[in-house]
Amino acid sequence: MTGQSVLRQVYGLLECPQRLTAEDGNESALAALNQIYGDLWCREHTTEFEPLPHLWQEVEVSWRCLPALIYGTAALLCVKEGQPAYDRFLELYMRALSHAGGLPRRRLDVQMGEVAE
């Protein structure tokens, strides 16, 4: 599944499919996707996480993590765009995350620009 495919599902949940064609929306959507993708990556892989540079690239997580990726990205975009559905998507993300497997590890915050020490 590509980043673009994930965002199609996210924007369907957010009821704003027109955002896929908006140039300004893709950058913030890619940042939100990469934030959640990085969290899930650390649960399934031991190698260093590399954020997706483009939406057309493949997301390399198992099928168990896809719901968490979709709901988590939707929750972050709700915060970014000031939508009131944040709590609903956060709850769905936490439920999906509990079924994703693996143990969470400490990682850098991609979206907020955290740097390694």
Beta strands, then each sheet from edge to edge (+ up, - down):
end
